[in-house]
Amino acid sequence: MQAALSKLLSFIGEMSVYRRLVEALGQSGGSITAAAPGAARPYLIAALYRTLGLPVLAVAARPEDARRLYEQLSAWAGGGVKLLPEPDALPYQRVAADASTGMGRLQVLSALAGIVPAEDPPLVVASAPALMQKTAPYADFTAACHTIELGMEIDPFQLLGRWQAMGYSMESMVEVPGTMSHRGGIIDIYPAAGEPVRLEFFGNTIDSMRTFDPASQRSQGAVSSLTVSPATEMLASYDEIARRIAGLDISGCNPEARQRFEREQAMLAGGQSPEGLGYYAPLFNDDSIISYLPENGLLFMDEPPEIEAMVKEMEDQAEELRTEQTERGE
C-alpha cells in the first residue's frame, strides 16, 4: 500500500492544478474552495496530508459517510488516521454512555492537542454529529495534562487524587484505558491516550516505571516518563457540578425528577460520582474539537451543504427532545 501511495503522490504531484492548490494552502490564512469528484476526494486529502505533513480534520455529513471516508483514508494515508466517535446521546439526554466512545473521543482530542508524541501528525475524520458535540475547553484540557518522570518526588495519594479528578476510576486491576489501581508501593495507570504503565515507589520517590500487558498484568519495558491526559471530557470538579445543580430551577420538574437531581447533588457534594454524570456536561463544556486543531492544521469540509443540513437536523431533534422533557416535567 505504501508503494501505491508513493505512486499516487508522484502522479498527483505532476498535476499543475495540484501544485497550485498546495501553494495556495501554504500561503492562505483563510478558506479555499476546491472542487473534486466524490471518488477522488479521499486520494486528494491523503495526498495533501502526506505532501504538507500537517494535522488534518476532515468532516463528512453523516456517520456512515465519515466511516467510509475513514476507511479509505486509513488505506491511503497510513498511520495517524483516527475517527472521532459520535456522542451516544443528544444534549441533556439521560443515556448510559459507552466507555469506548468516550475513550475514542479523548484519544482524538489528545492527538490533535499533541499530548502524546506520534510519528505522524493526526488525520481525524468526523461526522457532523461528532463535530457538534461540545467538549472540554481546550485550555482546561491541556492544563490538566502532565508528565510523570522517573525519580520524581510526589505523594502517591496526591497523584491518585489528581488522576481521579481527571476522570480515572480506581479498580482492583487495570485492564482498560481510563483506570488506575493502587496496592502497596505500586500504582498502575492506563492513560486515556497511551500505554498502561506501572509505577513503583520508594517512599515518595518514583523508583521504577515500566509498561505492562493489561491482559497478563506482566511488566514489560522500562520507560523514563509518562504523559497523562484526561479520562473524561467533563473536567468540572464535583463541587462545581453540585453548586450548578443547586442553582438550577427544578420547580417545574415532576417529583421523581426533583428527587433525582437532589440525590445526585448530595452524592457529588459527598465526593461521589453518580451514574450518567455526562448528563451535566452541556453546563460546562462549551468548546469545539476545531479548537484542538493546531493553527497550521487543515480543515476539510466534504459537501458543506449536506453538513449544514445534518447540523440543522440534529438541532431540530435536540429541540424536540427538550420540548418533550419539559412537558413531562423532567
C-alpha positions as CSV (number, residue, x, y, z in Angstrom):
1,M,0.0,0.0,0.0
2,Q,2.9,2.4,0.7
3,A,4.2,1.7,-2.8
4,A,0.8,2.6,-4.2
5,L,0.6,5.7,-2.1
6,S,4.1,6.8,-3.4
7,K,2.9,6.3,-7.0
8,L,-0.3,8.2,-6.2
9,L,1.7,11.1,-4.8
10,S,4.0,11.1,-7.7
11,F,1.1,11.1,-10.2
12,I,-0.9,13.8,-8.4
13,G,2.3,15.9,-7.8
14,E,2.8,16.2,-11.5
15,M,-0.5,17.9,-12.0
16,S,-0.2,21.7,-12.2
17,V,-3.6,22.2,-10.5
18,Y,-2.5,20.2,-7.5
19,R,0.8,22.1,-7.3
20,R,-1.2,25.4,-7.3
21,L,-3.5,24.0,-4.6
22,V,-0.5,23.1,-2.4
23,E,1.0,26.5,-2.9
24,A,-2.3,28.2,-2.1
25,L,-2.7,26.2,1.1
26,G,0.8,27.2,2.1
27,Q,0.0,30.8,1.7
28,S,-3.6,31.1,2.7
29,G,-4.7,32.2,6.1
30,G,-8.4,31.7,5.4
31,S,-10.5,29.2,3.5
32,I,-10.1,27.7,0.0
33,T,-12.8,26.1,-2.1
34,A,-11.7,23.3,-4.3
35,A,-14.0,21.1,-6.4
36,A,-13.1,17.4,-6.8
37,P,-15.2,14.4,-7.8
38,G,-16.5,12.5,-4.8
39,A,-14.5,9.3,-5.6
40,A,-11.3,11.4,-5.8
41,R,-11.6,13.3,-2.5
42,P,-10.0,10.6,-0.3
43,Y,-7.0,10.5,-2.6
44,L,-6.7,14.2,-2.6
45,I,-6.9,14.5,1.2
46,A,-4.4,11.7,1.6
47,A,-2.0,13.3,-0.9
48,L,-2.2,16.8,0.8
49,Y,-1.8,15.2,4.2
50,R,1.4,13.4,3.0
51,T,2.7,16.3,1.0
52,L,2.2,19.0,3.6
53,G,2.8,16.9,6.7
54,L,0.2,18.9,8.7
55,P,-2.6,17.9,11.1
56,V,-5.9,17.4,9.3
57,L,-9.6,17.4,10.3
58,A,-11.9,16.1,7.6
59,V,-15.6,16.5,8.2
60,A,-18.4,14.5,6.4
61,A,-22.1,14.9,6.9
62,R,-23.4,11.6,8.3
63,P,-21.8,8.9,10.5
64,E,-21.8,6.4,7.6
65,D,-20.1,8.9,5.3
66,A,-17.4,9.6,8.0
67,R,-16.8,5.9,8.5
68,R,-16.4,5.3,4.7
69,L,-14.0,8.2,4.4
70,Y,-12.1,6.9,7.4
71,E,-11.6,3.5,5.9
72,Q,-10.5,5.0,2.6
73,L,-8.0,7.3,4.3
74,S,-6.7,4.6,6.5
75,A,-5.8,2.6,3.4
76,W,-4.2,5.6,1.6
77,A,-2.7,7.8,4.2
78,G,-1.2,5.2,6.5
79,G,-0.7,5.8,10.3
80,G,-2.2,8.8,12.1
81,V,-5.8,8.4,10.8
82,K,-8.4,8.5,13.6
83,L,-12.2,8.5,13.7
84,L,-14.0,10.8,16.1
85,P,-16.9,8.8,17.5
86,E,-20.4,10.3,17.6
87,P,-21.9,11.0,21.0
88,D,-24.2,8.3,22.4
89,A,-27.0,10.9,23.2
90,L,-28.3,14.3,22.4
91,P,-27.5,17.1,24.9
92,Y,-29.3,16.6,28.3
93,Q,-30.5,13.1,27.3
94,R,-30.1,10.6,30.1
95,V,-28.5,7.7,28.2
96,A,-25.7,5.5,29.6
97,A,-22.6,6.4,27.7
98,D,-20.4,3.7,26.1
99,A,-16.9,3.7,27.6
100,S,-15.3,3.0,24.2
101,T,-17.0,6.0,22.7
102,G,-15.7,8.3,25.4
103,M,-12.2,6.9,25.2
104,G,-12.2,7.2,21.4
105,R,-13.1,10.9,21.6
106,L,-10.4,11.6,24.3
107,Q,-7.8,9.9,22.2
108,V,-8.6,12.2,19.2
109,L,-8.5,15.3,21.5
110,S,-5.1,14.2,22.8
111,A,-3.8,13.5,19.3
112,L,-4.9,16.9,18.0
113,A,-3.5,18.7,21.1
114,G,-0.2,16.9,20.6
115,I,-0.3,15.5,24.1
116,V,1.4,12.2,23.2
117,P,4.2,12.3,20.7
118,A,3.5,10.5,17.4
119,E,5.4,9.6,14.3
120,D,2.7,11.1,12.1
121,P,0.5,14.2,12.5
122,P,-3.1,13.3,13.2
123,L,-5.6,13.0,10.4
124,V,-9.0,13.0,12.1
125,V,-12.3,12.1,10.4
126,A,-15.5,13.3,12.0
127,S,-19.2,13.4,11.1
128,A,-21.3,16.5,11.6
129,P,-22.9,14.9,14.8
130,A,-19.5,14.1,16.2
131,L,-18.3,17.6,15.4
132,M,-21.3,19.2,17.0
133,Q,-20.7,17.6,20.4
134,K,-19.3,20.3,22.7
135,T,-16.2,19.3,24.6
136,A,-14.0,20.5,27.5
137,P,-12.4,23.9,26.9
138,Y,-9.0,23.4,25.1
139,A,-7.2,25.4,27.8
140,D,-8.7,23.3,30.6
141,F,-7.9,20.0,28.8
142,T,-4.3,20.9,28.1
143,A,-3.7,22.3,31.6
144,A,-4.9,19.0,33.1
145,C,-2.3,17.1,31.1
146,H,1.0,16.4,32.9
147,T,4.1,14.3,32.7
148,I,5.4,12.0,35.4
149,E,9.2,11.2,35.3
150,L,11.4,8.6,36.8
151,G,12.9,9.8,40.1
152,M,10.2,12.4,40.7
153,E,9.3,13.1,44.3
154,I,5.5,13.0,44.8
155,D,3.0,11.7,47.3
156,P,1.3,8.6,45.7
157,F,-2.1,9.6,47.3
158,Q,-1.8,13.1,45.9
159,L,-1.1,11.6,42.4
160,L,-4.2,9.3,42.7
161,G,-6.4,12.2,43.8
162,R,-5.2,14.2,40.8
163,W,-6.0,11.4,38.4
164,Q,-9.4,10.8,40.0
165,A,-10.2,14.5,39.3
166,M,-9.2,13.9,35.7
167,G,-11.8,11.1,35.3
168,Y,-9.8,8.0,36.2
169,S,-11.6,5.3,38.1
170,M,-10.0,3.2,40.8
171,E,-10.1,-0.5,40.1
172,S,-8.7,-3.6,41.6
173,M,-6.9,-4.4,38.3
174,V,-6.1,-2.1,35.4
175,E,-7.3,-3.6,32.1
176,V,-8.8,-0.8,30.1
177,P,-8.0,2.9,29.4
178,G,-9.2,5.4,32.0
179,T,-8.5,3.2,35.0
180,M,-5.9,3.0,37.8
181,S,-5.1,0.8,40.8
182,H,-3.1,1.0,44.0
183,R,-1.5,-1.7,46.0
184,G,1.3,-1.0,48.5
185,G,4.0,0.9,46.8
186,I,2.8,0.2,43.3
187,I,0.4,2.3,41.2
188,D,-0.9,1.1,37.8
189,I,-2.5,3.5,35.3
190,Y,-3.9,3.0,31.8
191,P,-3.9,6.5,30.3
192,A,-6.7,7.5,28.0
193,A,-4.1,8.0,25.3
194,G,-1.1,5.8,25.6
195,E,0.2,2.5,27.1
196,P,-0.5,1.2,30.6
197,V,2.4,2.0,33.0
198,R,3.3,0.6,36.4
199,L,4.9,2.9,38.9
200,E,6.9,1.6,41.8
201,F,7.5,3.9,44.7
202,F,10.3,4.0,47.3
203,G,8.7,6.3,49.9
204,N,7.5,9.3,47.8
205,T,10.1,8.7,45.0
206,I,9.2,7.0,41.7
207,D,11.8,4.3,41.7
208,S,10.7,2.4,38.6
209,M,8.4,2.9,35.6
210,R,7.5,0.1,33.2
211,T,4.8,-0.6,30.7
212,F,2.8,-3.7,31.3
213,D,0.4,-6.1,29.5
214,P,-3.1,-5.4,30.7
215,A,-4.1,-9.0,29.8
216,S,-1.4,-10.8,31.7
217,Q,-0.5,-8.0,34.1
218,R,3.2,-8.7,33.5
219,S,5.7,-5.8,33.4
220,Q,7.4,-5.1,30.2
221,G,9.9,-2.4,29.0
222,A,11.2,0.4,31.2
223,V,10.2,4.0,30.5
224,S,11.6,7.2,31.8
225,S,8.4,9.3,31.6
226,L,4.6,9.1,31.4
227,T,2.2,11.7,30.0
228,V,-1.3,11.5,31.5
229,S,-4.2,13.2,29.7
230,P,-7.8,13.5,31.0
231,A,-10.0,10.4,31.0
232,T,-13.2,12.4,30.7
233,E,-14.5,15.4,28.7
234,M,-16.2,16.6,31.9
235,L,-13.4,18.3,33.8
236,A,-15.5,20.3,36.3
237,S,-15.0,19.3,39.9
238,Y,-17.7,17.5,41.9
239,D,-18.1,20.7,44.0
240,E,-18.6,22.8,40.9
241,I,-21.2,20.4,39.4
242,A,-23.0,20.2,42.8
243,R,-23.2,24.0,43.0
244,R,-24.5,24.3,39.5
245,I,-27.2,21.7,40.2
246,A,-28.2,23.6,43.3
247,G,-28.6,26.8,41.2
248,L,-31.0,25.1,38.7
249,D,-34.6,25.9,38.8
250,I,-36.3,22.5,39.2
251,S,-39.6,23.8,40.4
252,G,-41.3,22.7,37.2
253,C,-39.9,19.1,37.4
254,N,-42.1,16.2,38.5
255,P,-41.3,14.7,42.0
256,E,-39.3,11.8,40.5
257,A,-37.0,14.2,38.6
258,R,-36.6,16.5,41.6
259,Q,-35.6,13.6,43.8
260,R,-33.0,12.5,41.2
261,F,-31.5,16.0,41.0
262,E,-31.3,16.3,44.8
263,R,-29.8,12.8,45.1
264,E,-27.1,13.5,42.5
265,Q,-26.3,16.8,44.1
266,A,-25.9,15.1,47.5
267,M,-23.6,12.4,46.0
268,L,-21.4,15.0,44.3
269,A,-21.2,17.1,47.5
270,G,-20.0,14.0,49.2
271,G,-17.3,13.3,46.7
272,Q,-19.2,10.5,44.9
273,S,-19.8,10.3,41.1
274,P,-23.4,9.5,40.2
275,E,-24.1,7.3,37.2
276,G,-24.6,9.3,34.0
277,L,-22.5,12.4,35.1
278,G,-22.2,13.3,31.4
279,Y,-25.8,14.5,31.5
280,Y,-24.5,17.7,33.1
281,A,-21.7,18.2,30.5
282,P,-23.5,20.8,28.5
283,L,-23.5,23.1,31.6
284,F,-19.7,23.2,31.4
285,N,-18.4,22.1,28.0
286,D,-18.6,25.0,25.5
287,D,-15.7,24.2,23.2
288,S,-15.4,22.5,19.8
289,I,-12.9,20.0,18.6
290,I,-12.0,22.6,16.0
291,S,-10.3,24.5,18.8
292,Y,-8.0,21.5,19.3
293,L,-6.8,21.6,15.7
294,P,-3.4,23.4,15.6
295,E,-3.2,26.8,13.9
296,N,-1.3,25.2,10.9
297,G,-3.8,22.4,10.6
298,L,-6.1,21.8,7.7
299,L,-9.9,21.6,7.9
300,F,-11.7,19.8,5.0
301,M,-15.5,20.0,4.7
302,D,-16.9,17.3,2.4
303,E,-20.1,18.6,0.8
304,P,-20.7,21.7,3.1
305,P,-24.5,21.9,2.2
306,E,-25.0,18.4,3.4
307,I,-23.1,19.1,6.6
308,E,-25.3,22.2,7.2
309,A,-28.4,20.1,6.6
310,M,-27.3,17.5,9.1
311,V,-26.5,20.1,11.7
312,K,-30.0,21.5,11.3
313,E,-31.5,18.0,11.6
314,M,-29.6,17.4,14.8
315,E,-30.6,20.8,16.3
316,D,-34.3,20.0,15.5
317,Q,-34.0,16.6,17.2
318,A,-32.5,18.2,20.3
319,E,-35.2,20.9,20.4
320,E,-37.9,18.2,20.1
321,L,-36.3,16.3,23.0
322,R,-36.1,19.4,25.1
323,T,-39.8,20.2,24.5
324,E,-40.8,16.6,25.4
325,Q,-38.8,16.7,28.6
326,T,-40.3,20.0,29.6
327,E,-43.8,18.6,29.0
328,R,-43.0,15.5,31.2
329,G,-41.5,17.7,33.9
330,E,-38.0,16.2,33.6
